[in-house]
Amino acid sequence: MAVEEVVPAALAGERIDRAVAMITGASRARVAEWLADGLVTCNGVPVRSRSHRVTEGDVVALSADPDPGPTGVVGEPDIEVPVVFVDEHLLVIDKPAGLVVHPGAGHATGTLVHGLVARFPEIAEVGEHDRPGIVHRLDKDTSGLMLVARTTEAHARLSAMMAAHEVERRYLTLVWGVPESTSGMVDAPIGRSTREPARMVVSANGREARTRYTVLESFTEPAPTALLECELETGRTHQIRVHMAAIGHAVVGDERYRGARPAIATPRMFLHSAELALEHPLLDEALRFESPLPADLRAVLDRLRDPRPTEA
């Protein structure tokens, strides 16, 4: 066998494609090819389904050359990424709005990871080669705090912590309308739209998704809106945006989910990752970070708090 590994506790419950990608450093696209070709076994039995979940103690084997070749991410020193915490295991960054996290369709260069690899080159060999160091993402127009792993061990443990909902993530968002209850939870599965693959929707066939929210402030002019704190219990693509739209309170400025309306001018979608809290994955240390609302979103709130027109 080219590779044979016993699944550690940190990877228990992960999909086999993700587990193999983390073990070998190959992209999930390449792992999918190995699975389709019957080159991956779990406890001696070939596995072809990418959604197969591994458990601690499983023996995962690959009968192929695991060398993924050179990384597809080359450092770009001109991309500045604000770092708010760094140690030998991980980073916490404060992502600016407008910055794509990793390469994808239409974004082969100029992403956050290109900037990170220039400053922390060891990240290029951590996790998947097309998204090195990444354990969770923020949308392009979402600002705020993100975790990034600097080592393979930290990547595996942080990924497992995210899957086990052991990382607290709180966001600030402005939504249309004011929820009837000052706090609540949206518990609705999310999956990809069959009509528009770029959109996510509430679907009985989707993956479980839960968002807690608290109304922090409400406004009546120029239209009813509310500032919410949202806490993710799961981490699905576009989760807050989809859940808020599903209960009739779309995120202000969100063009994809019908939150872009002329009543309120906003430079972008009003969504900010404001707080992260976790136990350090490798050290006996509690970590908590806060990011203040950026100036462009503060300006939107200031106008809502004081809607009087400026005197000439």
VEXRODO-255542 format. One record per residue (C-alpha): y, z, x; residue number from 1. Coordinates in steps of 0.25 Angstrom, whole numbers. Layout:
<sites>
      Y      Z      X   nr
      Y      Z      X  NUM
...
</sites>
This chain:
<sites>
      Y      Z      X   nr
      0      0      0    1
     14     -3      5    2
     19      9     -2    3
     13     21     -8    4
     21     34    -13    5
     18     46    -21    6
     29     48    -31    7
     37     60    -28    8
     43     70    -39    9
     56     63    -37   10
     51     50    -43   11
     42     55    -54   12
     45     49    -67   13
     52     37    -61   14
     49     22    -64   15
     39     16    -54   16
     49      5    -51   17
     60     15    -47   18
     50     24    -40   19
     44     12    -31   20
     59      7    -29   21
     63     21    -23   22
     50     22    -15   23
     51      9     -9   24
     66      6     -9   25
     64     -7    -16   26
     72    -12    -28   27
     66    -10    -42   28
     66    -25    -43   29
     56    -26    -32   30
     48    -14    -37   31
     47    -22    -50   32
     41    -33    -43   33
     31    -24    -36   34
     27    -18    -50   35
     25    -32    -56   36
     16    -36    -45   37
      8    -24    -46   38
     11    -19    -32   39
     15     -5    -37   40
      4      6    -41   41
      5     20    -46   42
     -7     28    -43   43
    -14     16    -39   44
    -11      8    -52   45
     -2     -4    -52   46
     11     -2    -60   47
     18    -14    -65   48
     28     -6    -75   49
     41     -2    -69   50
     43      9    -79   51
     30     16    -75   52
     34     30    -71   53
     29     37    -59   54
     25     52    -58   55
     25     62    -46   56
     13     59    -37   57
     10     45    -42   58
      7     36    -30   59
     15     23    -31   60
     11     12    -22   61
     17     -2    -18   62
      8    -13    -12   63
     20    -21     -7   64
     30    -21      4   65
     40    -11     -1   66
     51    -16      9   67
     62    -19      0   68
     70    -27     11   69
     84    -24     14   70
     93    -17      4   71
    101    -26     -5   72
    113    -17     -4   73
    122    -19      8   74
    133     -8     10   75
    147    -12      6   76
    157     -3     13   77
    169     -8      4   78
    163     -1     -8   79
    168     13     -9   80
    160     23    -16   81
    166     37    -18   82
    155     48    -13   83
    157     62    -19   84
    145     68    -13   85
    135     64     -1   86
    124     71      6   87
    112     65     13   88
    104     63      0   89
    114     58    -10   90
    128     53    -14   91
    137     56    -26   92
    147     45    -28   93
    158     43    -38   94
    157     28    -42   95
    169     21    -45   96
    170     12    -58   97
    167     -2    -56   98
    157     -1    -45   99
    143     -6    -48  100
    132      4    -42  101
    122     -6    -37  102
    119    -20    -35  103
    115    -28    -48  104
    118    -40    -56  105
    132    -45    -52  106
    134    -34    -41  107
    126    -38    -28  108
    137    -31    -20  109
    149    -21    -21  110
    141    -10    -28  111
    141      5    -26  112
    129      5    -18  113
    134     -6     -8  114
    145      4     -5  115
    136     16     -4  116
    126      9      6  117
    138      5     15  118
    142     20     16  119
    127     26     15  120
    118     15     20  121
    106     24     19  122
    107     22      4  123
    103      8      5  124
     88     12      7  125
     88     22     -5  126
     82     19    -18  127
     82      4    -23  128
     88     -6    -14  129
     97    -12    -24  130
    103      1    -28  131
    102     11    -16  132
    104     25    -18  133
    106     24    -33  134
    100     34    -43  135
    109     31    -55  136
    120     22    -58  137
    134     21    -65  138
    139      9    -72  139
    149      0    -64  140
    161      5    -72  141
    156     20    -73  142
    162     29    -62  143
    158     42    -57  144
    147     50    -50  145
    134     44    -45  146
    122     49    -36  147
    117     40    -25  148
    105     44    -16  149
    105     43     -1  150
     90     45      2  151
     78     40     -5  152
     73     54     -8  153
     87     57    -14  154
     86     44    -22  155
     72     48    -28  156
     76     62    -31  157
     89     58    -38  158
     82     47    -46  159
     72     57    -51  160
     83     67    -54  161
     91     56    -62  162
     78     53    -70  163
     76     68    -73  164
     90     69    -78  165
     93     80    -67  166
    106     74    -63  167
    118     77    -72  168
    127     65    -75  169
    140     67    -83  170
    149     56    -87  171
    163     55    -93  172
    165     44   -103  173
    175     40   -114  174
    169     35   -127  175
    174     28   -140  176
    175     38   -151  177
    172     53   -151  178
    158     58   -153  179
    156     67   -165  180
    149     78   -157  181
    156     84   -144  182
    143     83   -137  183
    130     76   -139  184
    118     68   -133  185
    115     53   -134  186
    100     52   -133  187
     96     37   -134  188
     87     28   -126  189
     94     17   -118  190
     88      4   -115  191
     93    -10   -111  192
     98    -20   -122  193
     89    -31   -125  194
    100    -40   -129  195
    110    -36   -117  196
    102    -32   -105  197
    115    -26    -99  198
    117    -16   -110  199
    109     -4   -113  200
    107      1   -127  201
    101     13   -135  202
     87      9   -137  203
     74     15   -142  204
     67      8   -130  205
     77     13   -120  206
     76     25   -110  207
     80     39   -114  208
     94     41   -113  209
    103     54   -116  210
    118     56   -114  211
    125     69   -117  212
    139     68   -120  213
    151     78   -122  214
    164     75   -128  215
    175     79   -118  216
    187     74   -125  217
    191     65   -137  218
    202     55   -140  219
    208     49   -152  220
    218     39   -147  221
    218     27   -145  222
    204     28   -150  223
    194     39   -152  224
    187     42   -139  225
    180     53   -131  226
    178     57   -117  227
    163     61   -115  228
    155     68   -104  229
    141     62   -104  230
    129     67    -97  231
    117     58    -94  232
    103     64    -97  233
     98     51    -93  234
    103     39    -85  235
    102     26    -92  236
    110     13    -90  237
    123     14    -97  238
    118     27   -104  239
    132     33   -108  240
    137     20   -112  241
    126     17   -121  242
    124     30   -127  243
    139     32   -130  244
    140     18   -136  245
    127     21   -144  246
    134     33   -151  247
    146     25   -154  248
    155     30   -142  249
    155     19   -132  250
    161     22   -118  251
    175     17   -118  252
    177      5   -109  253
    162      1   -110  254
    162    -14   -112  255
    147    -15   -113  256
    145     -4   -124  257
    157     -7   -132  258
    166      3   -127  259
    177     -6   -122  260
    188     -6   -133  261
    203     -9   -132  262
    207      5   -138  263
    206     11   -124  264
    209      5   -111  265
    199      9   -100  266
    197      2    -87  267
    182      4    -88  268
    171     11    -95  269
    175     25    -96  270
    162     32    -90  271
    162     41    -78  272
    151     48    -71  273
    158     62    -69  274
    148     72    -65  275
    134     72    -58  276
    126     85    -56  277
    112     87    -49  278
    104     95    -40  279
    103     88    -26  280
     90     80    -26  281
     87     85    -12  282
     95     98    -10  283
     96    111    -17  284
    110    108    -22  285
    117    106    -35  286
    127     94    -35  287
    138     91    -45  288
    149     81    -45  289
    160     77    -53  290
    169     64    -54  291
    182     65    -61  292
    185     54    -71  293
    191     42    -63  294
    206     38    -65  295
    204     26    -73  296
    196     34    -84  297
    205     46    -83  298
    217     36    -86  299
    209     32    -99  300
    207     47   -103  301
    222     50   -100  302
    226     39   -110  303
    217     45   -121  304
    222     59   -118  305
    237     54   -119  306
    237     42   -128  307
    252     42   -129  308
    259     29   -124  309
    266     30   -111  310
    281     29   -113  311
    289     18   -107  312
</sites>
